[in-house]
Amino acid sequence: MNFLPSARLLVAAGLACSFMGVSASAEQVFSKDAGPVQASCDGHAKGSAGWQACVGAARADMSDDELFYAGYWLAKSGRYADALIYLNLTRVKDERVLTYIGFATRKQGDVDKAMPFYAAALDRNPDFVVARAYLGEAYLTKGAPDRARAELSQIAHRCGTTCPAYIDLDRHIAAYAAAHG
């Protein structure tokens, strides 16, 4: 194959994501977390009426994967309260679910309540760099840039300085530093 350098980078990033068990499209590769896919509903814009009709209302009989899919995309779409309804229905609170419960809670303005969810996610999987990146953002919200930089260091140790979680948190730390002198 004759790839351009940028195409090679996309392929390499996509391969890295696939080795980590994450599905990724070219447009998702450079976000901190590519997010779950669901072929039956991904034809609709996330959070749209058509997407919501496809996903259905949150129900206890939905699988954890279905609940996480809906909760994740609702959280990423800014519908935090709706996201929490789905995420809290999951039976197994793995590191992904706990991270996004923390994310949605933090984005609703309750950073202190979000912190234990990030901690629980990292207790389950210390290598889950998405939780570390969001925890770092939470520390910045609390005015603790040194703690955010400590999470950045942990991310670098686990996935290097070119992984999306590192790049994203590094960008947030730089913006914080610029705004706070």
C-alpha positions as CSV (number, residue, x, y, z in Angstrom):
1,M,0.0,0.0,0.0
2,N,1.1,3.5,-0.8
3,F,-0.1,5.7,2.1
4,L,0.6,9.3,2.7
5,P,2.2,10.1,6.0
6,S,-1.0,11.3,7.6
7,A,-2.9,8.2,6.4
8,R,-0.1,6.0,7.9
9,L,-0.6,7.8,11.2
10,L,-4.4,7.2,11.1
11,V,-3.8,3.5,10.3
12,A,-1.3,3.2,13.2
13,A,-3.6,5.0,15.6
14,G,-6.5,2.8,14.5
15,L,-4.4,-0.3,15.0
16,A,-3.3,0.9,18.4
17,C,-7.0,1.4,19.3
18,S,-7.9,-2.0,18.0
19,F,-5.2,-3.6,20.2
20,M,-6.7,-1.9,23.2
21,G,-10.1,-3.2,22.3
22,V,-11.5,0.1,21.1
23,S,-13.3,0.6,17.8
24,A,-12.1,3.7,16.0
25,S,-12.9,5.6,12.9
26,A,-10.6,8.1,11.3
27,E,-12.5,11.0,12.8
28,Q,-12.6,9.4,16.3
29,V,-8.9,8.3,16.5
30,F,-7.7,11.6,17.9
31,S,-10.2,12.0,20.7
32,K,-9.4,10.8,24.2
33,D,-11.9,8.0,23.9
34,A,-13.3,6.8,20.6
35,G,-16.5,5.7,22.2
36,P,-18.6,2.6,21.7
37,V,-20.3,1.7,18.4
38,Q,-23.7,0.2,17.7
39,A,-24.3,-0.5,14.0
40,S,-28.1,-0.4,14.4
41,C,-28.1,3.2,15.7
42,D,-24.9,4.8,14.4
43,G,-26.6,5.9,11.2
44,H,-28.3,8.6,13.3
45,A,-26.6,11.7,14.7
46,K,-25.8,10.9,18.4
47,G,-28.4,12.4,20.7
48,S,-30.9,13.2,17.8
49,A,-34.6,12.2,18.0
50,G,-33.9,9.4,15.5
51,W,-30.9,8.1,17.5
52,Q,-32.9,8.3,20.8
53,A,-35.8,6.3,19.2
54,C,-33.3,3.7,17.9
55,V,-31.6,3.4,21.4
56,G,-34.9,3.4,23.2
57,A,-35.7,4.5,26.7
58,A,-33.4,3.4,29.6
59,R,-34.7,0.0,30.9
60,A,-33.3,-2.4,33.4
61,D,-33.6,-5.3,30.8
62,M,-31.1,-3.6,28.5
63,S,-27.6,-5.1,28.4
64,D,-24.7,-3.3,30.0
65,D,-23.2,-2.7,26.6
66,E,-26.5,-1.0,25.4
67,L,-26.7,1.1,28.5
68,F,-23.1,2.2,28.3
69,Y,-23.5,3.0,24.6
70,A,-26.4,5.2,25.3
71,G,-24.9,6.8,28.4
72,Y,-21.6,7.5,26.8
73,W,-23.0,9.3,23.8
74,L,-25.6,11.2,25.8
75,A,-22.8,12.4,28.1
76,K,-20.6,13.3,25.1
77,S,-23.6,15.2,23.7
78,G,-24.0,17.3,26.8
79,R,-27.1,15.5,28.1
80,Y,-25.5,14.6,31.4
81,A,-28.7,13.9,33.5
82,D,-30.0,11.6,30.7
83,A,-26.6,9.9,30.5
84,L,-26.6,9.1,34.2
85,I,-30.0,7.4,33.9
86,Y,-28.5,4.8,31.5
87,L,-25.1,4.5,33.2
88,N,-26.6,4.0,36.7
89,L,-28.7,1.1,35.4
90,T,-25.6,-1.0,34.4
91,R,-25.2,-4.0,36.6
92,V,-21.4,-4.1,36.3
93,K,-19.8,-0.8,37.1
94,D,-16.5,-1.3,35.1
95,E,-13.9,1.4,34.6
96,R,-15.6,2.7,31.5
97,V,-19.0,3.1,33.3
98,L,-17.5,4.6,36.4
99,T,-15.4,7.1,34.3
100,Y,-18.5,8.3,32.5
101,I,-20.6,8.5,35.6
102,G,-17.8,10.7,36.9
103,F,-17.6,12.7,33.7
104,A,-21.4,13.4,33.6
105,T,-21.5,14.2,37.3
106,R,-18.5,16.6,36.9
107,K,-20.0,18.3,33.9
108,Q,-23.2,18.9,35.8
109,G,-21.1,20.9,38.2
110,D,-20.4,18.5,41.1
111,V,-16.7,17.9,40.8
112,D,-16.4,16.6,44.4
113,K,-19.1,14.0,43.8
114,A,-17.3,13.0,40.5
115,M,-13.9,12.3,42.1
116,P,-14.8,9.0,43.8
117,F,-16.0,7.6,40.5
118,Y,-12.7,8.3,38.8
119,A,-10.9,6.8,41.8
120,A,-13.1,3.7,41.7
121,A,-12.4,3.4,37.9
122,L,-8.7,3.5,38.5
123,D,-8.9,1.0,41.4
124,R,-10.4,-1.4,38.9
125,N,-7.9,-0.6,36.2
126,P,-4.9,1.7,36.9
127,D,-4.0,1.7,33.2
128,F,-7.4,3.2,32.1
129,V,-5.9,6.5,30.8
130,V,-9.2,8.0,29.9
131,A,-10.2,8.0,33.6
132,R,-6.8,9.6,34.4
133,A,-7.3,12.3,31.8
134,Y,-10.8,13.2,33.1
135,L,-9.4,13.1,36.7
136,G,-6.7,15.5,35.6
137,E,-9.4,17.8,34.2
138,A,-11.3,17.6,37.5
139,Y,-8.1,18.6,39.3
140,L,-7.8,21.6,37.1
141,T,-11.4,22.5,37.9
142,K,-10.5,22.3,41.6
143,G,-7.5,24.5,41.0
144,A,-4.9,21.7,41.6
145,P,-2.7,21.8,38.4
146,D,0.1,19.9,40.2
147,R,-2.2,16.9,40.7
148,A,-3.3,17.2,37.0
149,R,0.3,17.1,36.0
150,A,0.8,14.0,38.1
151,E,-2.0,12.3,36.2
152,L,-0.4,13.5,32.9
153,S,2.8,11.8,34.1
154,Q,0.9,8.6,34.8
155,I,-0.7,8.7,31.4
156,A,2.8,9.2,29.8
157,H,4.1,6.2,31.7
158,R,1.2,4.0,30.5
159,C,0.7,5.1,26.9
160,G,3.4,7.6,26.0
161,T,3.2,11.3,25.1
162,T,1.5,10.8,21.8
163,C,-1.6,8.9,22.9
164,P,-4.9,10.9,22.7
165,A,-5.4,10.9,26.5
166,Y,-2.0,12.5,27.0
167,I,-2.5,15.1,24.3
168,D,-5.9,16.1,25.5
169,L,-4.9,16.5,29.2
170,D,-1.7,18.3,28.2
171,R,-3.8,20.7,26.1
172,H,-6.1,21.3,29.1
173,I,-3.1,21.9,31.4
174,A,-1.6,24.4,29.0
175,A,-4.9,26.3,28.7
176,Y,-5.2,26.3,32.5
177,A,-1.6,27.7,32.8
178,A,-2.3,30.4,30.2
179,A,-5.5,31.5,32.0
180,H,-3.9,31.4,35.5
181,G,-0.5,32.8,34.7
